[in-house]
């Protein structure tokens, strides 16, 4: 039960990052915050770098979920 309460903020951040990534790929623009918008046609390499960084963050969050639910229960108790 404690693991679920600890992972609730991680799950919320995962949902937020996934929705931001989906919205960025749907509109082909990245909302950087404070009114800054990065368009794909203006700077394609920077746009795809930000998209790749968002994918890495989502992968790290999925790894945080993977560790307590898949790896730790399969460890041999000593």
N, CA, C and O atoms as a GROMACS GRO file, in nm:
protein
  312
    1UNK      N    1   0.082  -0.120   0.000
    1UNK     CA    2   0.000   0.000   0.000
    1UNK      C    3   0.086   0.125   0.000
    1UNK      O    4   0.052   0.223  -0.066
    2UNK      N    5   0.198   0.123   0.074
    2UNK     CA    6   0.284   0.240   0.078
    2UNK      C    7   0.348   0.267  -0.057
    2UNK      O    8   0.371   0.382  -0.093
    3UNK      N    9   0.376   0.162  -0.132
    3UNK     CA   10   0.436   0.181  -0.264
    3UNK      C   11   0.338   0.254  -0.355
    3UNK      O   12   0.378   0.340  -0.433
    4UNK      N   13   0.212   0.219  -0.346
    4UNK     CA   14   0.113   0.286  -0.431
    4UNK      C   15   0.100   0.434  -0.397
    4UNK      O   16   0.088   0.517  -0.487
    5UNK      N   17   0.104   0.468  -0.269
    5UNK     CA   18   0.094   0.609  -0.232
    5UNK      C   19   0.220   0.685  -0.270
    5UNK      O   20   0.214   0.804  -0.300
    6UNK      N   21   0.335   0.617  -0.270
    6UNK     CA   22   0.459   0.684  -0.312
    6UNK      C   23   0.463   0.703  -0.463
    6UNK      O   24   0.521   0.800  -0.511
    7UNK      N   25   0.401   0.612  -0.537
    7UNK     CA   26   0.406   0.622  -0.682
    7UNK      C   27   0.293   0.706  -0.741
    7UNK      O   28   0.291   0.729  -0.862
    8UNK      N   29   0.199   0.751  -0.660
    8UNK     CA   30   0.091   0.834  -0.711
    8UNK      C   31   0.142   0.964  -0.775
    8UNK      O   32   0.098   0.997  -0.885
    9UNK      N   33   0.234   1.039  -0.712
    9UNK     CA   34   0.286   1.158  -0.780
    9UNK      C   35   0.360   1.125  -0.909
    9UNK      O   36   0.354   1.200  -1.006
   10UNK      N   37   0.430   1.012  -0.910
   10UNK     CA   38   0.501   0.970  -1.032
   10UNK      C   39   0.401   0.941  -1.143
   10UNK      O   40   0.424   0.976  -1.259
   11UNK      N   41   0.290   0.876  -1.107
   11UNK     CA   42   0.187   0.847  -1.206
   11UNK      C   43   0.126   0.976  -1.261
   11UNK      O   44   0.098   0.986  -1.381
   12UNK      N   45   0.104   1.074  -1.175
   12UNK     CA   46   0.048   1.201  -1.221
   12UNK      C   47   0.144   1.274  -1.314
   12UNK      O   48   0.102   1.333  -1.413
   13UNK      N   49   0.273   1.272  -1.281
   13UNK     CA   50   0.373   1.334  -1.369
   13UNK      C   51   0.381   1.259  -1.501
   13UNK      O   52   0.397   1.321  -1.607
   14UNK      N   53   0.370   1.126  -1.497
   14UNK     CA   54   0.370   1.047  -1.620
   14UNK      C   55   0.252   1.084  -1.708
   14UNK      O   56   0.268   1.099  -1.830
   15UNK      N   57   0.135   1.100  -1.650
   15UNK     CA   58   0.018   1.139  -1.728
   15UNK      C   59   0.036   1.279  -1.787
   15UNK      O   60  -0.001   1.302  -1.902
   16UNK      N   61   0.091   1.370  -1.711
   16UNK     CA   62   0.114   1.506  -1.760
   16UNK      C   63   0.215   1.507  -1.874
   16UNK      O   64   0.192   1.573  -1.976
   17UNK      N   65   0.326   1.436  -1.858
   17UNK     CA   66   0.429   1.432  -1.963
   17UNK      C   67   0.378   1.362  -2.089
   17UNK      O   68   0.410   1.403  -2.200
   18UNK      N   69   0.298   1.259  -2.072
   18UNK     CA   70   0.242   1.190  -2.188
   18UNK      C   71   0.147   1.279  -2.264
   18UNK      O   72   0.146   1.280  -2.388
   19UNK      N   73   0.066   1.354  -2.193
   19UNK     CA   74  -0.028   1.444  -2.261
   19UNK      C   75   0.047   1.558  -2.329
   19UNK      O   76   0.007   1.600  -2.438
   20UNK      N   77   0.155   1.609  -2.267
   20UNK     CA   78   0.234   1.714  -2.331
   20UNK      C   79   0.301   1.661  -2.458
   20UNK      O   80   0.304   1.731  -2.559
   21UNK      N   81   0.354   1.538  -2.452
   21UNK     CA   82   0.417   1.480  -2.570
   21UNK      C   83   0.316   1.459  -2.681
   21UNK      O   84   0.343   1.490  -2.797
   22UNK      N   85   0.199   1.405  -2.648
   22UNK     CA   86   0.095   1.384  -2.748
   22UNK      C   87   0.052   1.516  -2.811
   22UNK      O   88   0.036   1.525  -2.932
   23UNK      N   89   0.033   1.619  -2.728
   23UNK     CA   90  -0.008   1.749  -2.780
   23UNK      C   91   0.102   1.810  -2.868
   23UNK      O   92   0.071   1.872  -2.970
   24UNK      N   93   0.228   1.792  -2.832
   24UNK     CA   94   0.338   1.845  -2.913
   24UNK      C   95   0.344   1.778  -3.048
   24UNK      O   96   0.366   1.844  -3.150
   25UNK      N   97   0.324   1.647  -3.052
   25UNK     CA   98   0.328   1.576  -3.180
   25UNK      C   99   0.203   1.601  -3.264
   25UNK      O  100   0.208   1.597  -3.387
   26UNK      N  101   0.093   1.627  -3.197
   26UNK     CA  102  -0.031   1.654  -3.270
   26UNK      C  103  -0.027   1.790  -3.338
   26UNK      O  104  -0.068   1.802  -3.453
   27UNK      N  105   0.021   1.893  -3.268
   27UNK     CA  106   0.022   2.029  -3.322
   27UNK      C  107   0.153   2.066  -3.388
   27UNK      O  108   0.161   2.169  -3.455
   28UNK      N  109   0.257   1.984  -3.373
   28UNK     CA  110   0.392   2.011  -3.423
   28UNK      C  111   0.448   2.143  -3.369
   28UNK      O  112   0.518   2.216  -3.439
   29UNK      N  113   0.416   2.170  -3.243
   29UNK     CA  114   0.476   2.283  -3.172
   29UNK      C  115   0.485   2.246  -3.025
   29UNK      O  116   0.400   2.175  -2.972
   30UNK      N  117   0.589   2.296  -2.960
   30UNK     CA  118   0.613   2.265  -2.820
   30UNK      C  119   0.590   2.392  -2.739
   30UNK      O  120   0.653   2.495  -2.764
   31UNK      N  121   0.501   2.383  -2.641
   31UNK     CA  122   0.478   2.494  -2.549
   31UNK      C  123   0.587   2.486  -2.442
   31UNK      O  124   0.583   2.396  -2.358
   32UNK      N  125   0.682   2.578  -2.444
   32UNK     CA  126   0.795   2.573  -2.352
   32UNK      C  127   0.764   2.640  -2.219
   32UNK      O  128   0.844   2.628  -2.125
   33UNK      N  129   0.654   2.708  -2.208
   33UNK     CA  130   0.621   2.780  -2.085
   33UNK      C  131   0.654   2.926  -2.098
   33UNK      O  132   0.741   2.965  -2.175
   34UNK      N  133   0.585   3.008  -2.021
   34UNK     CA  134   0.602   3.153  -2.021
   34UNK      C  135   0.583   3.212  -2.160
   34UNK      O  136   0.646   3.312  -2.193
   35UNK      N  137   0.497   3.153  -2.239
   35UNK     CA  138   0.463   3.207  -2.370
   35UNK      C  139   0.557   3.169  -2.482
   35UNK      O  140   0.537   3.214  -2.595
   36UNK      N  141   0.658   3.089  -2.457
   36UNK     CA  142   0.754   3.050  -2.560
   36UNK      C  143   0.700   2.928  -2.633
   36UNK      O  144   0.666   2.827  -2.571
   37UNK      N  145   0.691   2.939  -2.766
   37UNK     CA  146   0.642   2.830  -2.849
   37UNK      C  147   0.752   2.794  -2.948
   37UNK      O  148   0.803   2.880  -3.019
   38UNK      N  149   0.786   2.666  -2.954
   38UNK     CA  150   0.888   2.617  -3.045
   38UNK      C  151   0.818   2.545  -3.160
   38UNK      O  152   0.760   2.438  -3.141
   39UNK      N  153   0.824   2.604  -3.278
   39UNK     CA  154   0.760   2.545  -3.395
   39UNK      C  155   0.857   2.451  -3.467
   39UNK      O  156   0.978   2.473  -3.465
   40UNK      N  157   0.803   2.348  -3.530
   40UNK     CA  158   0.886   2.250  -3.601
   40UNK      C  159   0.950   2.313  -3.724
   40UNK      O  160   1.065   2.283  -3.755
   41UNK      N  161   0.877   2.399  -3.793
   41UNK     CA  162   0.930   2.456  -3.917
   41UNK      C  163   1.038   2.560  -3.892
   41UNK      O  164   1.120   2.585  -3.981
   42UNK      N  165   1.041   2.622  -3.774
   42UNK     CA  166   1.142   2.724  -3.746
   42UNK      C  167   1.277   2.664  -3.707
   42UNK      O  168   1.381   2.710  -3.753
   43UNK      N  169   1.274   2.560  -3.625
   43UNK     CA  170   1.398   2.496  -3.580
   43UNK      C  171   1.373   2.346  -3.565
   43UNK      O  172   1.343   2.299  -3.455
   44UNK      N  173   1.385   2.272  -3.675
   44UNK     CA  174   1.352   2.128  -3.669
   44UNK      C  175   1.443   2.049  -3.574
   44UNK      O  176   1.394   1.960  -3.504
   45UNK      N  177   1.572   2.078  -3.572
   45UNK     CA  178   1.661   1.999  -3.486
   45UNK      C  179   1.632   2.024  -3.338
   45UNK      O  180   1.633   1.930  -3.258
   46UNK      N  181   1.606   2.148  -3.300
   46UNK     CA  182   1.573   2.177  -3.161
   46UNK      C  183   1.438   2.118  -3.124
   46UNK      O  184   1.419   2.071  -3.011
   47UNK      N  185   1.342   2.121  -3.217
   47UNK     CA  186   1.211   2.063  -3.192
   47UNK      C  187   1.223   1.914  -3.164
   47UNK      O  188   1.166   1.866  -3.066
   48UNK      N  189   1.297   1.841  -3.246
   48UNK     CA  190   1.309   1.697  -3.227
   48UNK      C  191   1.395   1.663  -3.106
   48UNK      O  192   1.378   1.557  -3.045
   49UNK      N  193   1.488   1.753  -3.069
   49UNK     CA  194   1.564   1.733  -2.946
   49UNK      C  195   1.472   1.741  -2.825
   49UNK      O  196   1.484   1.658  -2.734
   50UNK      N  197   1.382   1.837  -2.823
   50UNK     CA  198   1.288   1.850  -2.711
   50UNK      C  199   1.193   1.731  -2.708
   50UNK      O  200   1.161   1.681  -2.600
   51UNK      N  201   1.148   1.685  -2.823
   51UNK     CA  202   1.061   1.566  -2.828
   51UNK      C  203   1.136   1.443  -2.775
   51UNK      O  204   1.080   1.364  -2.699
   52UNK      N  205   1.262   1.427  -2.813
   52UNK     CA  206   1.342   1.314  -2.763
   52UNK      C  207   1.362   1.325  -2.612
   52UNK      O  208   1.358   1.223  -2.542
   53UNK      N  209   1.383   1.445  -2.561
   53UNK     CA  210   1.398   1.464  -2.417
   53UNK      C  211   1.269   1.427  -2.344
   53UNK      O  212   1.273   1.366  -2.237
   54UNK      N  213   1.155   1.464  -2.400
   54UNK     CA  214   1.027   1.428  -2.339
   54UNK      C  215   1.010   1.276  -2.338
   54UNK      O  216   0.959   1.220  -2.240
   55UNK      N  217   1.052   1.209  -2.444
   55UNK     CA  218   1.044   1.062  -2.448
   55UNK      C  219   1.136   0.999  -2.344
   55UNK      O  220   1.100   0.898  -2.283
   56UNK      N  221   1.254   1.057  -2.322
   56UNK     CA  222   1.345   1.006  -2.219
   56UNK      C  223   1.286   1.022  -2.079
   56UNK      O  224   1.301   0.934  -1.995
   57UNK      N  225   1.219   1.134  -2.055
   57UNK     CA  226   1.155   1.154  -1.924
   57UNK      C  227   1.044   1.051  -1.903
   57UNK      O  228   1.032   0.996  -1.794
   58UNK      N  229   0.965   1.026  -2.005
   58UNK     CA  230   0.859   0.926  -1.994
   58UNK      C  231   0.920   0.787  -1.970
   58UNK      O  232   0.866   0.709  -1.892
   59UNK      N  233   1.030   0.756  -2.038
   59UNK     CA  234   1.098   0.629  -2.016
   59UNK      C  235   1.152   0.615  -1.874
   59UNK      O  236   1.146   0.507  -1.816
   60UNK      N  237   1.204   0.724  -1.819
   60UNK     CA  238   1.253   0.720  -1.681
   60UNK      C  239   1.138   0.698  -1.583
   60UNK      O  240   1.152   0.624  -1.486
   61UNK      N  241   1.025   0.761  -1.608
   61UNK     CA  242   0.909   0.742  -1.521
   61UNK      C  243   0.856   0.599  -1.530
   61UNK      O  244   0.815   0.542  -1.429
   62UNK      N  245   0.857   0.542  -1.649
   62UNK     CA  246   0.816   0.403  -1.663
   62UNK      C  247   0.914   0.308  -1.593
   62UNK      O  248   0.873   0.206  -1.539
   63UNK      N  249   1.043   0.344  -1.593
   63UNK     CA  250   1.141   0.262  -1.521
   63UNK      C  251   1.116   0.269  -1.370
   63UNK      O  252   1.137   0.170  -1.300
   64UNK      N  253   1.072   0.383  -1.321
   64UNK     CA  254   1.039   0.395  -1.179
   64UNK      C  255   0.922   0.303  -1.144
   64UNK      O  256   0.920   0.243  -1.037
   65UNK      N  257   0.824   0.292  -1.234
   65UNK     CA  258   0.714   0.198  -1.212
   65UNK      C  259   0.761   0.053  -1.223
   65UNK      O  260   0.716  -0.033  -1.147
   66UNK      N  261   0.849   0.026  -1.315
   66UNK     CA  262   0.896  -0.109  -1.342
   66UNK      C  263   0.970  -0.168  -1.223
   66UNK      O  264   0.955  -0.286  -1.191
   67UNK      N  265   1.051  -0.087  -1.157
   67UNK     CA  266   1.135  -0.136  -1.048
   67UNK      C  267   1.055  -0.197  -0.933
   67UNK      O  268   1.080  -0.314  -0.901
   68UNK      N  269   0.960  -0.125  -0.869
   68UNK     CA  270   0.894  -0.187  -0.753
   68UNK      C  271   0.791  -0.294  -0.788
   68UNK      O  272   0.761  -0.379  -0.704
   69UNK      N  273   0.736  -0.292  -0.908
   69UNK     CA  274   0.632  -0.387  -0.942
   69UNK      C  275   0.682  -0.512  -1.013
   69UNK      O  276   0.618  -0.617  -1.003
   70UNK      N  277   0.794  -0.505  -1.084
   70UNK     CA  278   0.843  -0.620  -1.160
   70UNK      C  279   0.973  -0.674  -1.100
   70UNK      O  280   0.985  -0.794  -1.078
   71UNK      N  281   1.070  -0.589  -1.075
   71UNK     CA  282   1.202  -0.635  -1.031
   71UNK      C  283   1.201  -0.677  -0.884
   71UNK      O  284   1.244  -0.788  -0.851
   72UNK      N  285   1.152  -0.592  -0.795
   72UNK     CA  286   1.158  -0.621  -0.652
   72UNK      C  287   1.077  -0.743  -0.610
   72UNK      O  288   1.126  -0.819  -0.526
   73UNK      N  289   0.957  -0.768  -0.662
   73UNK     CA  290   0.886  -0.890  -0.619
   73UNK      C  291   0.956  -1.018  -0.664
   73UNK      O  292   0.933  -1.124  -0.604
   74UNK      N  293   1.038  -1.013  -0.766
   74UNK     CA  294   1.104  -1.133  -0.815
   74UNK      C  295   1.239  -1.158  -0.749
   74UNK      O  296   1.304  -1.258  -0.779
   75UNK      N  297   1.282  -1.069  -0.660
   75UNK     CA  298   1.409  -1.087  -0.589
   75UNK      C  299   1.393  -1.200  -0.486
   75UNK      O  300   1.288  -1.214  -0.423
   76UNK      N  301   1.496  -1.277  -0.471
   76UNK     CA  302   1.494  -1.384  -0.372
   76UNK      C  303   1.513  -1.321  -0.234
   76UNK      O  304   1.606  -1.244  -0.212
   77UNK      N  305   1.423  -1.355  -0.144
   77UNK     CA  306   1.432  -1.301  -0.009
   77UNK      C  307   1.543  -1.376   0.066
   77UNK      O  308   1.546  -1.499   0.066
   78UNK      N  309   1.632  -1.301   0.130
   78UNK     CA  310   1.743  -1.366   0.201
   78UNK      C  311   1.728  -1.354   0.351
   78UNK      O  312   1.812  -1.404   0.425
   0.00000   0.00000   0.00000
